[in-house]
Amino acid sequence: MSTLTIELSDELAARLATASERQQVPPAQIVQEVLEKSLPDPPVAPLPGEPSLYDAMKDGFGCVSSGVGDLSTNRKHMEGYGRSRGA
């Protein structure tokens, strides 16, 4: 286990001491719990030799057709876009 020394403002140190007394746990335990909650786990990299999710799925990208060839260029397909369906 590593040791970390930090400087706290007087107000924050008092809040930590109050929380420590209230919860009846050492201040270090409170700090560790807060850090565990606020620091996400590092992303998991694929194991060497295993394909990434992108590599495993890339053959399926673009394989489904909407059936509409001019979906992005024909203005009639954009009518009502962004409006509530009830309006």
C-alpha positions as CSV (number, residue, x, y, z in Angstrom):
1,M,0.0,0.0,0.0
2,S,1.3,3.5,-0.9
3,T,1.3,6.5,1.3
4,L,0.1,9.9,0.1
5,T,0.5,13.2,1.9
6,I,-1.8,16.1,0.9
7,E,-2.5,19.6,2.1
8,L,-6.1,20.5,2.9
9,S,-7.7,23.8,3.7
10,D,-8.6,24.3,7.3
11,E,-12.3,24.1,6.4
12,L,-11.9,20.8,4.5
13,A,-9.8,19.3,7.2
14,A,-12.5,20.2,9.8
15,R,-15.2,18.6,7.6
16,L,-13.0,15.5,7.2
17,A,-12.5,15.3,11.0
18,T,-16.2,15.7,11.6
19,A,-17.1,13.0,9.1
20,S,-14.5,10.7,10.7
21,E,-15.9,11.2,14.1
22,R,-19.5,10.8,13.0
23,Q,-18.8,7.6,11.0
24,Q,-16.3,6.4,13.6
25,V,-13.7,5.5,11.0
26,P,-10.2,6.9,10.4
27,P,-10.0,9.9,8.0
28,A,-7.8,7.8,5.6
29,Q,-10.7,5.4,5.1
30,I,-13.1,8.2,4.1
31,V,-10.5,9.6,1.7
32,Q,-9.9,6.1,0.1
33,E,-13.7,5.6,-0.3
34,V,-14.2,8.9,-1.9
35,L,-11.3,8.3,-4.3
36,E,-12.6,4.8,-5.2
37,K,-16.0,6.4,-6.1
38,S,-14.6,9.3,-8.1
39,L,-11.7,7.6,-10.0
40,P,-13.0,5.2,-12.7
41,D,-11.2,2.0,-13.4
42,P,-8.8,2.2,-16.4
43,P,-10.2,0.9,-19.7
44,V,-9.5,-2.8,-20.3
45,A,-7.3,-3.3,-23.3
46,P,-7.9,-6.4,-25.4
47,L,-5.4,-9.2,-24.7
48,P,-2.5,-9.5,-27.2
49,G,-3.8,-11.5,-30.2
50,E,-7.5,-10.8,-29.5
51,P,-9.4,-8.5,-31.9
52,S,-10.8,-5.3,-30.6
53,L,-14.5,-4.8,-30.7
54,Y,-14.1,-2.7,-33.8
55,D,-12.2,-5.4,-35.5
56,A,-14.7,-8.0,-34.5
57,M,-17.7,-6.0,-35.9
58,K,-16.2,-4.1,-38.9
59,D,-17.6,-6.5,-41.4
60,G,-21.1,-5.7,-40.3
61,F,-20.8,-1.9,-40.6
62,G,-23.1,-0.6,-43.3
63,C,-24.6,-4.0,-44.1
64,V,-28.2,-2.9,-43.4
65,S,-29.9,-0.6,-46.0
66,S,-32.7,1.8,-45.1
67,G,-34.1,1.2,-48.6
68,V,-34.0,5.0,-49.2
69,G,-31.2,6.0,-51.5
70,D,-31.5,9.8,-51.0
71,L,-32.1,9.8,-47.3
72,S,-29.5,12.4,-46.5
73,T,-30.1,14.7,-49.5
74,N,-33.9,14.8,-50.1
75,R,-35.6,17.5,-48.1
76,K,-38.9,15.6,-47.8
77,H,-37.2,13.1,-45.5
78,M,-36.3,15.9,-43.1
79,E,-39.9,17.3,-42.7
80,G,-40.7,17.5,-39.0
81,Y,-37.2,16.5,-37.9
82,G,-36.6,17.8,-34.4
83,R,-40.2,18.4,-33.6
84,S,-42.3,16.5,-31.0
85,R,-44.5,13.8,-32.5
86,G,-47.5,15.2,-30.6
87,A,-47.1,18.7,-31.9
